[in-house]
């Protein structure tokens, strides 16, 4: 896959629809590098708002379509010269099990608390060891 762009969440459906109609399959994944990062989460750790990204990375699935995808991204009226049947492509990927392992993801705030707790436990353990060995 080849990165096409990072786009706001509210533009994902429009871009996906345009590229599907043109015969270029895209793959979208959350772009957590573009979201606001809080040191401490606001609200519940299970909050849906905390895990929904504001931006997505749009990837071109087929290398041979990269140049045309860039042109279509810049010009919505561009006519793709080598389109494929996106539904057949997606059916084949599903049959092969593409993306099967990415269905579950720990929300970032929860992961922050887990990593922070582990670091704190190691720091406390080192402090206790230093005091005990003195």
DSSP file (Angstrom, degrees, kcal/mol; ACC not computed):
  #  RESIDUE AA STRUCTURE BP1 BP2  ACC     N-H-->O    O-->H-N    N-H-->O    O-->H-N    TCO  KAPPA ALPHA  PHI   PSI    X-CA   Y-CA   Z-CA
    1    1 A X              0   0    0      0, 0.0     2,-0.4     0, 0.0    60,-0.2   0.000 360.0 360.0 360.0 151.0    0.0    0.0    0.0
    2    2 A X  E     -A   60   0A   0     58,-2.1    58,-3.4    60,-0.0     2,-0.2  -0.984 360.0-114.4-128.3 130.2    1.1    3.5   -0.7
    3    3 A X  E     +A   59   0A   0     -2,-0.4    56,-0.3    56,-0.2     3,-0.1  -0.413  32.9 173.3 -66.1 127.2    0.2    6.6    1.3
    4    4 A X  E     -     0   0A   0     54,-3.3     2,-0.3     1,-0.4    55,-0.2   0.839  56.9 -42.1 -97.3 -51.0   -2.0    9.0   -0.6
    5    5 A X  E     -A   58   0A   0     53,-1.4    53,-3.3     2,-0.0     2,-0.5  -0.987  42.7-109.7-169.2 166.0   -2.9   11.6    2.1
    6    6 A X  E     -A   57   0A   0     -2,-0.3     2,-0.3    51,-0.2    51,-0.2  -0.971  45.9-178.9-107.3 124.9   -4.0   12.3    5.6
    7    7 A X  E     -A   56   0A   0     49,-3.2    49,-3.0    -2,-0.5    24,-0.1  -0.904  31.5 -97.5-129.2 152.8   -7.6   13.5    5.6
    8    8 A X  E >   -A   55   0A   0     -2,-0.3     3,-2.1    47,-0.2     4,-0.4  -0.345  38.0-115.4 -64.0 149.2  -10.1   14.7    8.1
    9    9 A X  G >  S+     0   0    0     45,-3.2     3,-1.1     1,-0.3     4,-0.5   0.813 113.2  62.0 -56.3 -33.8  -12.6   12.1    9.3
   10   10 A X  G 3  S+     0   0    0     44,-0.3    -1,-0.3     1,-0.2     4,-0.2   0.562 103.6  50.2 -74.0  -5.4  -15.5   14.0    7.7
   11   11 A X  G <> S+     0   0    0     -3,-2.1     4,-2.2     2,-0.1    -1,-0.2   0.451  84.6  89.6-106.9  -3.3  -14.0   13.6    4.2
   12   12 A X  H <> S+     0   0    0     -3,-1.1     4,-2.9    -4,-0.4     5,-0.2   0.934  87.7  46.7 -61.3 -49.5  -13.4    9.9    4.4
   13   13 A X  H  > S+     0   0    0     -4,-0.5     4,-2.8     1,-0.2     5,-0.2   0.913 112.9  48.9 -63.4 -43.2  -16.7    8.8    2.9
   14   14 A X  H  > S+     0   0    0     -4,-0.2     4,-2.3     2,-0.2    -1,-0.2   0.924 114.6  45.4 -62.0 -44.3  -16.6   11.3    0.1
   15   15 A X  H  X S+     0   0    0     -4,-2.2     4,-2.4     2,-0.2     5,-0.2   0.916 113.5  49.4 -66.2 -43.2  -13.1   10.3   -0.9
   16   16 A X  H  X S+     0   0    0     -4,-2.9     4,-2.6    -5,-0.2     5,-0.2   0.927 112.2  48.3 -61.8 -45.1  -13.9    6.6   -0.6
   17   17 A X  H  X S+     0   0    0     -4,-2.8     4,-2.3    -5,-0.2    -2,-0.2   0.921 112.3  48.8 -60.9 -45.0  -17.0    7.0   -2.8
   18   18 A X  H  X S+     0   0    0     -4,-2.3     4,-1.3    -5,-0.2    -2,-0.2   0.917 115.0  43.6 -62.9 -44.6  -15.1    9.0   -5.4
   19   19 A X  H  X>S+     0   0    0     -4,-2.4     5,-2.9     2,-0.2     4,-0.8   0.874 112.3  52.3 -72.1 -37.5  -12.3    6.5   -5.7
   20   20 A X  H ><5S+     0   0    0     -4,-2.6     3,-1.0    -5,-0.2    66,-0.3   0.937 110.1  49.2 -61.5 -45.7  -14.6    3.5   -5.7
   21   21 A X  H 3<5S+     0   0    0     -4,-2.3    -1,-0.2     1,-0.3    -2,-0.2   0.824 111.8  49.8 -62.8 -31.0  -16.6    5.0   -8.5
   22   22 A X  H 3<5S-     0   0    0     -4,-1.3    -1,-0.3    -5,-0.2    -2,-0.2   0.574 120.3-108.6 -84.8 -10.4  -13.3    5.6  -10.4
   23   23 A X  T <<5S+     0   0    0     -3,-1.0    61,-1.8    -4,-0.8     2,-0.5   0.769  79.2 121.6  89.7  27.8  -12.0    2.1   -9.9
   24   24 A X      < -     0   0    0     -5,-2.9     2,-0.2    59,-0.2    -1,-0.2  -0.951  52.4-144.5-124.5 111.6   -9.3    2.7   -7.4
   25   25 A X        -     0   0    0     -2,-0.5    36,-1.9    -3,-0.1    37,-0.4  -0.544  17.4-165.4 -76.2 138.1   -9.5    0.9   -4.0
   26   26 A X  E     -B   60   0A   0     -2,-0.2     2,-0.4    34,-0.2    34,-0.2  -0.852  11.7-148.3-117.9 156.3   -8.3    2.7   -0.9
   27   27 A X  E     -B   59   0A   0     32,-2.3    32,-2.9    -2,-0.3     2,-0.4  -0.995  14.9-157.9-123.1 131.5   -7.6    1.6    2.6
   28   28 A X  E     +B   58   0A   0     -2,-0.4     2,-0.3    30,-0.2    30,-0.2  -0.892  14.2 172.1-112.8 139.6   -8.1    3.9    5.5
   29   29 A X  E     -B   57   0A   0     28,-1.7    28,-3.3    -2,-0.4    -2,-0.0  -0.985  42.7 -87.8-139.6 151.6   -6.5    3.7    8.9
   30   30 A X  E     -B   56   0A   0     -2,-0.3     2,-0.9    26,-0.2    26,-0.3  -0.284  29.5-145.6 -59.0 139.4   -6.6    6.2   11.9
   31   31 A X    >   +     0   0    0     24,-2.5     3,-1.4     1,-0.1    24,-0.3  -0.770  25.2 170.9-106.3  84.4   -4.0    8.9   11.8
   32   32 A X  G >   +     0   0    0     -2,-0.9     3,-0.8     1,-0.3    -1,-0.1   0.629  68.1  73.5 -72.3 -12.1   -3.3    9.3   15.5
   33   33 A X  G 3  S+     0   0    0      1,-0.2    -1,-0.3    -3,-0.1     4,-0.1   0.720  97.3  49.5 -71.8 -18.7   -0.3   11.5   14.8
   34   34 A X  G <  S+     0   0    0     -3,-1.4    -1,-0.2    21,-0.1     2,-0.2   0.370  93.6  93.9-101.1   3.1   -2.7   14.3   13.8
   35   35 A X  S <  S-     0   0    0     -3,-0.8     2,-0.3    -4,-0.2    18,-0.1  -0.600  86.0 -94.6 -98.8 161.3   -5.0   14.2   16.8
   36   36 A X        -     0   0    0     -2,-0.2     2,-0.6     1,-0.0    -1,-0.1  -0.528  38.8-149.5 -70.9 129.2   -4.8   16.1   20.1
   37   37 A X        -     0   0    0     -2,-0.3     2,-0.4    -4,-0.1     3,-0.1  -0.907   8.2-161.5-107.0 123.5   -2.9   14.2   22.7
   38   38 A X        -     0   0    0     -2,-0.6     3,-0.1     1,-0.1     4,-0.0  -0.799  19.4-142.3 -98.9 143.0   -3.8   14.7   26.4
   39   39 A X  S    S+     0   0    0     -2,-0.4     2,-0.4     1,-0.2    -1,-0.1   0.932  98.2  25.1 -66.6 -44.8   -1.5   13.7   29.1
   40   40 A X  S    S-     0   0    0     -3,-0.1    -1,-0.2    73,-0.0    69,-0.1  -0.967  96.6-113.6-117.9 136.8   -4.5   12.6   31.1
   41   41 A X        -     0   0    0     -2,-0.4     2,-0.6    68,-0.1     4,-0.1  -0.348  24.0-129.2 -67.2 148.3   -7.7   11.6   29.4
   42   42 A X  S    S-     0   0    0      2,-0.1     2,-0.2     3,-0.0    -1,-0.1  -0.879  72.1  -9.6 -97.7 124.7  -10.8   13.7   29.9
   43   43 A X  S    S-     0   0    0     -2,-0.6     2,-0.0     3,-0.0    -2,-0.0  -0.512 114.1  -3.8  89.7-160.1  -13.8   11.7   31.0
   44   44 A X    >   -     0   0    0     -2,-0.2     3,-1.3     1,-0.1     6,-0.2  -0.318  55.6-130.8 -71.1 147.6  -14.1    8.0   31.1
   45   45 A X  T 3  S+     0   0    0      1,-0.3    65,-0.3    -4,-0.1    -1,-0.1   0.742 112.1  53.8 -67.5 -22.2  -11.4    5.6   29.9
   46   46 A X  T 3  S+     0   0    0     63,-0.1    -1,-0.3    64,-0.1     2,-0.1   0.307  79.9 136.8 -93.4   8.7  -14.1    3.8   27.9
   47   47 A X    <>  -     0   0    0     -3,-1.3     4,-0.6     1,-0.2     3,-0.4  -0.333  51.6-147.0 -60.9 130.1  -15.3    7.0   26.3
   48   48 A X  H >> S+     0   0    0      1,-0.2     3,-1.2     2,-0.2     4,-1.1   0.882  98.5  60.9 -63.9 -38.0  -16.0    6.6   22.6
   49   49 A X  H 34 S+     0   0    0      1,-0.3     3,-0.3     2,-0.2    -1,-0.2   0.833  98.4  57.9 -58.9 -32.7  -14.8   10.1   21.9
   50   50 A X  H 34 S+     0   0    0     -3,-0.4    -1,-0.3     1,-0.2    58,-0.2   0.759 112.6  38.7 -70.6 -23.8  -11.3    9.2   23.3
   51   51 A X  H << S+     0   0    0     -3,-1.2     2,-0.6    -4,-0.6    -1,-0.2   0.525  91.8  94.1-106.8  -6.2  -10.8    6.5   20.7
   52   52 A X  S  < S-     0   0    0     -4,-1.1     2,-0.1    -3,-0.3    55,-0.0  -0.774  70.9-136.7 -90.4 119.6  -12.3    8.0   17.6
   53   53 A X        -     0   0    0     -2,-0.6   -21,-0.1     1,-0.1    -2,-0.1  -0.374   8.3-149.2 -75.5 153.9   -9.7    9.7   15.4
   54   54 A X  S    S+     0   0    0    -23,-0.2   -45,-3.2    -2,-0.1     2,-0.3   0.638  83.0  41.2 -90.4 -19.0  -10.2   13.0   13.8
   55   55 A X  E     -A    8   0A   0    -47,-0.3   -24,-2.5   -24,-0.3     2,-0.3  -0.924  66.1-159.7-131.5 153.2   -7.9   12.2   10.8
   56   56 A X  E     -AB   7  30A   0    -49,-3.0   -49,-3.2    -2,-0.3     2,-0.5  -0.973  18.7-128.0-132.4 147.9   -7.4    9.1    8.7
   57   57 A X  E     -AB   6  29A   0    -28,-3.3   -28,-1.7    -2,-0.3     2,-0.6  -0.843  22.6-150.8 -91.4 128.2   -4.5    8.0    6.4
   58   58 A X  E     -AB   5  28A   0    -53,-3.3   -54,-3.3    -2,-0.5   -53,-1.4  -0.902  15.1-169.7-102.6 122.0   -5.7    7.1    2.9
   59   59 A X  E     -AB   3  27A   0    -32,-2.9   -32,-2.3    -2,-0.6     2,-0.5  -0.884  22.7-128.8-112.5 142.1   -3.6    4.4    1.2
   60   60 A X  E     -AB   2  26A   0    -58,-3.4   -58,-2.1    -2,-0.4   -34,-0.2  -0.789  17.7-152.6 -84.9 127.1   -3.7    3.3   -2.4
   61   61 A X  S    S+     0   0    0    -36,-1.9     2,-0.5    -2,-0.5    -1,-0.1   0.838  76.1  52.6 -73.7 -33.8   -4.0   -0.5   -2.4
   62   62 A X    >   -     0   0    0    -37,-0.4     3,-1.9     1,-0.1     4,-0.2  -0.913  69.1-148.4-113.6 124.8   -2.4   -1.2   -5.8
   63   63 A X  G >  S+     0   0    0     -2,-0.5     3,-1.8     1,-0.3     4,-0.3   0.860  97.5  60.6 -55.5 -39.8    1.0    0.2   -6.6
   64   64 A X  G 3  S+     0   0    0      1,-0.3    -1,-0.3     2,-0.1     4,-0.3   0.633 103.8  51.8 -68.2 -11.3    0.2    0.5  -10.3
   65   65 A X  G <> S+     0   0    0     -3,-1.9     4,-2.5     1,-0.1    -1,-0.3   0.368  79.8  99.1-102.2   4.1   -2.6    2.9   -9.5
   66   66 A X  H <> S+     0   0    0     -3,-1.8     4,-2.2    -4,-0.2     5,-0.2   0.918  82.6  46.3 -60.1 -48.4   -0.6    5.3   -7.4
   67   67 A X  H  > S+     0   0    0     -4,-0.3     4,-1.9     1,-0.2    -1,-0.2   0.922 115.7  45.7 -62.6 -43.9    0.0    7.9  -10.1
   68   68 A X  H  > S+     0   0    0     -4,-0.3     4,-2.7     1,-0.2    -1,-0.2   0.866 110.1  54.9 -68.5 -34.0   -3.6    7.9  -11.2
   69   69 A X  H  X S+     0   0    0     -4,-2.5     4,-2.4     2,-0.2    -1,-0.2   0.907 106.9  50.7 -63.6 -41.1   -4.7    8.1   -7.5
   70   70 A X  H  X S+     0   0    0     -4,-2.2     4,-1.9     2,-0.2    -1,-0.2   0.910 111.9  47.5 -62.2 -41.4   -2.6   11.2   -7.0
   71   71 A X  H  X S+     0   0    0     -4,-1.9     4,-2.4     1,-0.2     7,-0.2   0.912 112.6  48.3 -66.4 -42.4   -4.1   12.8  -10.0
   72   72 A X  H  < S+     0   0    0     -4,-2.7    -2,-0.2     1,-0.2    -1,-0.2   0.861 109.2  54.1 -65.9 -35.2   -7.7   11.9   -9.0
   73   73 A X  H  < S+     0   0    0     -4,-2.4     3,-0.2    -5,-0.2    -1,-0.2   0.910 115.1  39.5 -63.8 -42.2   -7.0   13.2   -5.5
   74   74 A X  H  < S+     0   0    0     -4,-1.9     2,-0.4     1,-0.3    -2,-0.2   0.810 127.6  32.6 -77.2 -31.1   -5.9   16.6   -6.9
   75   75 A X    ><  -     0   0    0     -4,-2.4     3,-2.2    -5,-0.2    -1,-0.3  -0.893  63.4-165.4-132.2 101.2   -8.6   16.7   -9.6
   76   76 A X  T 3  S+     0   0    0     -2,-0.4    -1,-0.1     1,-0.3    -4,-0.1   0.665  91.2  57.2 -60.7 -16.0  -12.0   15.1   -8.8
   77   77 A X  T 3  S+     0   0    0      2,-0.1    -1,-0.3    -5,-0.0    -5,-0.1   0.447  77.0 125.0 -93.9  -0.4  -12.9   15.2  -12.5
   78   78 A X    <   -     0   0    0     -3,-2.2     2,-0.7    -7,-0.2    -6,-0.0  -0.351  59.0-134.7 -62.0 135.9   -9.9   13.2  -13.6
   79   79 A X        -     0   0    0     -2,-0.0     2,-0.2     2,-0.0    -1,-0.1  -0.852  18.1-131.1 -96.0 115.2  -10.8   10.1  -15.6
   80   80 A X        -     0   0    0     -2,-0.7     3,-0.4     1,-0.1   -15,-0.0  -0.468  12.4-158.4 -68.6 130.2   -8.9    7.0  -14.5
   81   81 A X  S    S+     0   0    0      1,-0.2     2,-0.2    -2,-0.2    -1,-0.1   0.776  84.9  33.4 -82.8 -28.4   -7.3    5.2  -17.4
   82   82 A X  S    S+     0   0    0    -17,-0.0    -1,-0.2     2,-0.0   -14,-0.1  -0.529  78.1 169.9-129.0  66.6   -6.9    1.7  -15.7
   83   83 A X        -     0   0    0     -3,-0.4     2,-0.3    -2,-0.2   -60,-0.2  -0.352  16.2-153.8 -74.1 158.7   -9.8    1.2  -13.3
   84   84 A X        -     0   0    0    -61,-1.8     2,-1.0    -2,-0.1     3,-0.1  -0.817  32.8 -93.3-122.0 168.0  -10.4   -2.1  -11.6
   85   85 A X     >  -     0   0    0     -2,-0.3     4,-2.2     1,-0.2     3,-0.2  -0.737  37.9-165.6 -81.3 103.7  -13.6   -3.6  -10.2
   86   86 A X  H  > S+     0   0    0     -2,-1.0     4,-2.8   -66,-0.3     5,-0.2   0.854  83.8  55.7 -64.0 -37.0  -13.3   -2.5   -6.6
   87   87 A X  H  > S+     0   0    0      2,-0.2     4,-2.2     1,-0.2    -1,-0.2   0.904 109.4  46.2 -63.9 -40.6  -16.0   -4.9   -5.3
   88   88 A X  H  > S+     0   0    0      2,-0.2     4,-2.4     1,-0.2    -2,-0.2   0.908 112.4  51.3 -66.3 -41.3  -14.1   -7.9   -6.8
   89   89 A X  H  X S+     0   0    0     -4,-2.2     4,-2.4     1,-0.2    -2,-0.2   0.941 112.2  45.7 -59.4 -48.9  -10.9   -6.7   -5.3
   90   90 A X  H  X S+     0   0    0     -4,-2.8     4,-2.5     1,-0.2    -1,-0.2   0.872 111.4  52.6 -64.9 -37.4  -12.4   -6.3   -1.9
   91   91 A X  H  X S+     0   0    0     -4,-2.2     4,-2.3    -5,-0.2    -1,-0.2   0.909 110.5  47.8 -63.9 -41.4  -14.1   -9.7   -2.1
   92   92 A X  H  X S+     0   0    0     -4,-2.4     4,-1.9     2,-0.2    -2,-0.2   0.909 111.9  49.4 -65.9 -41.7  -10.7  -11.3   -3.0
   93   93 A X  H  X>S+     0   0    0     -4,-2.4     5,-2.8     2,-0.2     4,-0.6   0.907 111.4  49.5 -63.8 -41.0   -9.0   -9.5   -0.1
   94   94 A X  H ><5S+     0   0    0     -4,-2.5     3,-0.9     1,-0.2    -2,-0.2   0.905 109.5  51.7 -63.5 -41.0  -11.7  -10.6    2.3
   95   95 A X  H 3<5S+     0   0    0     -4,-2.3    -1,-0.2     1,-0.3    -2,-0.2   0.865 109.4  50.2 -63.6 -35.7  -11.4  -14.2    1.1
   96   96 A X  H 3<5S-     0   0    0     -4,-1.9    -1,-0.3    -5,-0.1    -2,-0.2   0.573 119.2-113.2 -78.6  -9.1   -7.6  -14.0    1.7
   97   97 A X  T X<5 +     0   0    0     -3,-0.9     3,-1.7    -4,-0.6     4,-0.3   0.727  48.8 177.6  85.5  22.8   -8.2  -12.7    5.2
   98   98 A X  T 3 < +     0   0    0     -5,-2.8    -1,-0.2     1,-0.3    -2,-0.0  -0.374  69.4   5.3 -61.7 135.5   -6.8   -9.2    4.7
   99   99 A X  T >  S+     0   0    0      1,-0.1     3,-1.1    -2,-0.1    -1,-0.3   0.585  88.1 130.6  69.5  13.0   -7.2   -7.0    7.7
  100  100 A X  G X   +     0   0    0     -3,-1.7     3,-0.7     1,-0.2    -2,-0.1   0.830  69.3  51.6 -66.8 -31.4   -8.5   -9.9    9.9
  101  101 A X  G 3  S+     0   0    0     -4,-0.3     3,-0.3     1,-0.2    -1,-0.2   0.458  97.3  67.6 -86.0   0.0   -6.1   -9.2   12.7
  102  102 A X  G <   +     0   0    0     -3,-1.1    -1,-0.2     1,-0.2    -2,-0.1   0.241  66.1 101.3-103.8  14.2   -6.8   -5.5   13.1
  103  103 A X  S <  S+     0   0    0     -3,-0.7     2,-0.4    -4,-0.1    -1,-0.2   0.797  77.3  54.2 -71.3 -28.5  -10.4   -5.8   14.4
  104  104 A X        +     0   0    0     -3,-0.3     2,-0.4     2,-0.0    -1,-0.1  -0.907  62.4 169.0-114.0 133.9   -9.6   -5.1   18.0
  105  105 A X        -     0   0    0     -2,-0.4     2,-0.4     0, 0.0    -3,-0.0  -0.995  33.2-125.6-143.9 134.7   -7.6   -2.1   19.3
  106  106 A X        -     0   0    0     -2,-0.4     5,-0.0     1,-0.1    -2,-0.0  -0.649  40.1-109.9 -75.7 129.4   -7.0   -0.8   22.8
  107  107 A X     >  -     0   0    0     -2,-0.4     4,-2.2     1,-0.1     3,-0.4  -0.313  26.5-117.6 -59.1 144.2   -8.1    2.9   23.0
  108  108 A X  H  > S+     0   0    0      1,-0.2     4,-2.8   -58,-0.2     5,-0.2   0.872 111.5  53.8 -54.7 -45.1   -5.1    5.2   23.3
  109  109 A X  H  > S+     0   0    0    -59,-0.2     4,-2.0     1,-0.2    -1,-0.2   0.909 110.3  48.3 -59.5 -38.9   -6.1    6.6   26.7
  110  110 A X  H  > S+     0   0    0     -3,-0.4     4,-2.2   -65,-0.3    -1,-0.2   0.925 111.9  48.9 -64.3 -44.4   -6.3    3.1   28.1
  111  111 A X  H  X S+     0   0    0     -4,-2.2     4,-2.7     1,-0.2     5,-0.3   0.889 108.1  55.0 -62.5 -39.1   -2.9    2.2   26.6
  112  112 A X  H  X S+     0   0    0     -4,-2.8     4,-2.7     1,-0.2    -1,-0.2   0.915 109.1  47.4 -59.0 -43.9   -1.5    5.4   28.1
  113  113 A X  H  X S+     0   0    0     -4,-2.0     4,-2.4     2,-0.2    -2,-0.2   0.891 112.2  49.6 -66.1 -39.2   -2.6    4.3   31.6
  114  114 A X  H  X S+     0   0    0     -4,-2.2     4,-2.1     2,-0.2    -2,-0.2   0.948 115.3  42.3 -64.5 -48.8   -1.2    0.8   31.2
  115  115 A X  H  X S+     0   0    0     -4,-2.7     4,-2.4     2,-0.2    -2,-0.2   0.912 115.0  50.9 -65.8 -42.4    2.2    2.0   30.0
  116  116 A X  H  X S+     0   0    0     -4,-2.7     4,-2.4    -5,-0.3    -1,-0.2   0.905 110.6  49.3 -60.8 -41.9    2.3    4.8   32.6
  117  117 A X  H  X S+     0   0    0     -4,-2.4     4,-2.4     2,-0.2    -1,-0.2   0.890 110.5  50.4 -64.6 -39.8    1.4    2.3   35.4
  118  118 A X  H  X S+     0   0    0     -4,-2.1     4,-2.2     2,-0.2    -2,-0.2   0.912 111.5  47.9 -65.3 -42.2    4.1   -0.1   34.2
  119  119 A X  H  X S+     0   0    0     -4,-2.4     4,-2.5     2,-0.2    -2,-0.2   0.919 112.2  49.5 -64.4 -43.0    6.7    2.7   34.2
  120  120 A X  H  X S+     0   0    0     -4,-2.4     4,-2.6     1,-0.2     5,-0.2   0.905 109.8  51.6 -62.7 -40.9    5.6    3.8   37.7
  121  121 A X  H  X S+     0   0    0     -4,-2.4     4,-2.4     1,-0.2    -1,-0.2   0.905 111.0  47.4 -63.0 -41.3    5.9    0.2   38.9
  122  122 A X  H  X S+     0   0    0     -4,-2.2     4,-2.5     2,-0.2    -2,-0.2   0.917 112.4  49.6 -65.7 -42.9    9.4   -0.1   37.5
  123  123 A X  H  X S+     0   0    0     -4,-2.5     4,-2.2     2,-0.2    -2,-0.2   0.913 112.7  46.6 -63.3 -43.0   10.5    3.2   39.1
  124  124 A X  H  X S+     0   0    0     -4,-2.6     4,-2.5     2,-0.2    -1,-0.2   0.911 112.0  51.3 -65.4 -41.7    9.1    2.3   42.5
  125  125 A X  H  X S+     0   0    0     -4,-2.4     4,-2.3    -5,-0.2    -2,-0.2   0.910 110.6  48.0 -61.7 -42.4   10.7   -1.1   42.3
  126  126 A X  H  X S+     0   0    0     -4,-2.5     4,-2.5     2,-0.2    -1,-0.2   0.885 111.5  50.8 -65.1 -38.5   14.1    0.5   41.4
  127  127 A X  H  X S+     0   0    0     -4,-2.2     4,-2.3     2,-0.2    -2,-0.2   0.919 111.3  47.6 -65.2 -42.9   13.7    3.0   44.3
  128  128 A X  H  X S+     0   0    0     -4,-2.5     4,-2.7     2,-0.2    -2,-0.2   0.915 112.7  49.3 -64.0 -42.7   12.9    0.2   46.8
  129  129 A X  H  X S+     0   0    0     -4,-2.3     4,-2.1     2,-0.2    -2,-0.2   0.908 111.0  49.9 -63.0 -42.0   15.9   -1.9   45.5
  130  130 A X  H  < S+     0   0    0     -4,-2.5     4,-0.4     2,-0.2    -2,-0.2   0.902 114.0  44.9 -64.3 -41.0   18.2    1.2   45.9
  131  131 A X  H >< S+     0   0    0     -4,-2.3     3,-0.8     1,-0.2    -2,-0.2   0.909 114.6  48.3 -68.7 -42.4   17.0    1.8   49.4
  132  132 A X  H 3< S+     0   0    0     -4,-2.7    -2,-0.2     1,-0.2    -1,-0.2   0.825 110.8  50.3 -69.5 -31.9   17.3   -1.8   50.4
  133  133 A X  T 3<        0   0    0     -4,-2.1    -1,-0.2     1,-0.2    -2,-0.2   0.490 360.0 360.0 -86.7  -1.5   20.7   -2.3   49.0
  134  134 A X    <         0   0    0     -3,-0.8    -1,-0.2    -4,-0.4    -2,-0.1   0.470 360.0 360.0 -79.3 360.0   22.2    0.8   50.8
